[in-house]
């Protein structure tokens, strides 16, 4: 068995299929090792996004209309260790911050 992956393949494959379907990755002709590369417009956009907002961790992103792996409800979820969780299940799984420390994943209303 190979090294442990930080993601679940079944969750990762749809993203890769989308990259291929939208033409956002290419395999350079001069590259003989079979590696893939993001197209120039994607590389530029990634640079803009990280310049303006810094790198966002996957635990800070929210996803719409995914089914929660914890309770089965469909709606707003977060991706935690390869599993989509609603806010209630996310809070049960992730320990609360100690008093006085701001939770970096919380949002203000």
C-alpha positions as a LaTeX table, in Angstrom:
\begin{tabular}{lrrr}
\hline
Residue & $x$ (\AA) & $y$ (\AA) & $z$ (\AA) \\
\hline
Unk1 & 0.00 & 0.00 & 0.00 \\
Unk2 & 1.32 & 3.48 & $-0.90$ \\
Unk3 & 1.64 & 6.58 & 1.27 \\
Unk4 & $-1.54$ & 7.75 & 2.97 \\
Unk5 & $-3.36$ & 10.48 & 1.04 \\
Unk6 & $-4.65$ & 13.68 & 2.69 \\
Unk7 & $-7.88$ & 13.32 & 0.65 \\
Unk8 & $-10.30$ & 10.63 & $-0.39$ \\
Unk9 & $-9.97$ & 9.71 & $-4.04$ \\
Unk10 & $-13.74$ & 9.53 & $-4.55$ \\
Unk11 & $-14.00$ & 13.16 & $-3.38$ \\
Unk12 & $-10.99$ & 14.29 & $-5.43$ \\
Unk13 & $-11.89$ & 12.72 & $-8.79$ \\
Unk14 & $-14.82$ & 15.07 & $-9.59$ \\
Unk15 & $-12.48$ & 18.05 & $-9.26$ \\
Unk16 & $-9.98$ & 16.47 & $-11.64$ \\
Unk17 & $-12.74$ & 15.61 & $-14.13$ \\
Unk18 & $-13.94$ & 19.23 & $-13.99$ \\
Unk19 & $-10.41$ & 20.51 & $-14.65$ \\
Unk20 & $-10.19$ & 18.26 & $-17.72$ \\
Unk21 & $-13.72$ & 18.99 & $-18.97$ \\
Unk22 & $-13.28$ & 22.76 & $-18.73$ \\
Unk23 & $-9.85$ & 22.64 & $-20.40$ \\
Unk24 & $-8.12$ & 24.08 & $-17.35$ \\
Unk25 & $-5.20$ & 21.63 & $-17.43$ \\
Unk26 & $-2.95$ & 20.54 & $-20.29$ \\
Unk27 & $-0.25$ & 17.98 & $-20.78$ \\
Unk28 & 2.75 & 19.82 & $-22.28$ \\
Unk29 & 3.94 & 18.15 & $-25.50$ \\
Unk30 & 7.62 & 18.52 & $-24.62$ \\
Unk31 & 7.02 & 16.86 & $-21.24$ \\
Unk32 & 7.76 & 13.16 & $-21.56$ \\
Unk33 & 6.95 & 12.19 & $-17.96$ \\
Unk34 & 3.15 & 12.54 & $-18.32$ \\
Unk35 & 2.75 & 15.43 & $-15.88$ \\
Unk36 & $-0.09$ & 17.97 & $-16.19$ \\
Unk37 & $-0.01$ & 21.75 & $-15.99$ \\
Unk38 & $-2.65$ & 24.41 & $-15.30$ \\
Unk39 & $-3.33$ & 26.65 & $-18.30$ \\
Unk40 & $-1.96$ & 30.20 & $-18.14$ \\
Unk41 & $-5.29$ & 31.89 & $-17.37$ \\
Unk42 & $-5.80$ & 29.59 & $-14.36$ \\
Unk43 & $-2.28$ & 30.24 & $-13.09$ \\
Unk44 & $-2.87$ & 33.99 & $-13.38$ \\
Unk45 & $-6.20$ & 33.78 & $-11.57$ \\
Unk46 & $-4.69$ & 31.69 & $-8.76$ \\
Unk47 & $-1.98$ & 34.32 & $-8.34$ \\
Unk48 & $-4.64$ & 37.05 & $-8.11$ \\
Unk49 & $-6.71$ & 35.11 & $-5.57$ \\
Unk50 & $-3.78$ & 34.35 & $-3.28$ \\
Unk51 & $-2.40$ & 37.88 & $-3.61$ \\
Unk52 & $-5.70$ & 39.41 & $-2.51$ \\
Unk53 & $-6.82$ & 36.89 & 0.10 \\
Unk54 & $-3.85$ & 34.70 & 0.98 \\
Unk55 & $-4.10$ & 30.95 & 0.81 \\
Unk56 & $-7.39$ & 29.66 & 2.17 \\
Unk57 & $-7.40$ & 26.37 & 4.07 \\
Unk58 & $-9.96$ & 23.74 & 3.12 \\
Unk59 & $-11.48$ & 23.97 & 6.60 \\
Unk60 & $-12.32$ & 27.63 & 5.94 \\
Unk61 & $-14.26$ & 26.99 & 2.73 \\
Unk62 & $-17.97$ & 26.26 & 2.72 \\
Unk63 & $-19.83$ & 24.25 & 0.08 \\
Unk64 & $-23.46$ & 24.56 & $-0.93$ \\
Unk65 & $-25.85$ & 21.65 & $-1.39$ \\
Unk66 & $-23.61$ & 18.78 & $-0.33$ \\
Unk67 & $-25.00$ & 16.02 & 1.89 \\
Unk68 & $-23.50$ & 16.00 & 5.39 \\
Unk69 & $-21.69$ & 12.74 & 6.13 \\
Unk70 & $-22.60$ & 13.08 & 9.81 \\
Unk71 & $-26.36$ & 13.63 & 9.82 \\
Unk72 & $-27.34$ & 13.33 & 6.16 \\
Unk73 & $-28.85$ & 16.80 & 5.76 \\
Unk74 & $-28.23$ & 18.62 & 2.50 \\
Unk75 & $-27.02$ & 22.23 & 2.63 \\
Unk76 & $-24.05$ & 24.29 & 3.73 \\
Unk77 & $-21.06$ & 22.05 & 4.54 \\
Unk78 & $-17.31$ & 22.16 & 5.18 \\
Unk79 & $-14.79$ & 19.63 & 3.90 \\
Unk80 & $-13.04$ & 18.06 & 6.91 \\
Unk81 & $-10.54$ & 15.24 & 6.34 \\
Unk82 & $-12.21$ & 14.36 & 3.03 \\
Unk83 & $-15.75$ & 14.38 & 4.50 \\
Unk84 & $-18.45$ & 17.03 & 4.02 \\
Unk85 & $-19.96$ & 18.12 & 7.35 \\
Unk86 & $-22.75$ & 20.59 & 8.19 \\
Unk87 & $-22.05$ & 23.28 & 10.79 \\
Unk88 & $-23.51$ & 21.27 & 13.69 \\
Unk89 & $-21.53$ & 18.11 & 12.84 \\
Unk90 & $-18.41$ & 20.19 & 12.14 \\
Unk91 & $-18.65$ & 21.82 & 15.58 \\
Unk92 & $-19.11$ & 18.42 & 17.25 \\
Unk93 & $-16.03$ & 17.03 & 15.48 \\
Unk94 & $-13.73$ & 20.08 & 15.82 \\
Unk95 & $-13.07$ & 21.08 & 19.44 \\
Unk96 & $-14.05$ & 24.63 & 20.38 \\
Unk97 & $-11.28$ & 27.20 & 20.74 \\
Unk98 & $-10.07$ & 27.98 & 24.26 \\
Unk99 & $-11.74$ & 31.02 & 25.83 \\
Unk100 & $-10.37$ & 34.28 & 24.54 \\
Unk101 & $-9.02$ & 32.86 & 21.27 \\
Unk102 & $-10.78$ & 33.64 & 18.02 \\
Unk103 & $-11.88$ & 30.62 & 15.99 \\
Unk104 & $-10.36$ & 31.05 & 12.52 \\
Unk105 & $-13.19$ & 29.07 & 10.92 \\
Unk106 & $-16.03$ & 31.11 & 12.39 \\
Unk107 & $-17.91$ & 33.67 & 10.36 \\
Unk108 & $-19.51$ & 36.88 & 11.52 \\
Unk109 & $-23.15$ & 37.58 & 10.74 \\
\hline
\end{tabular}
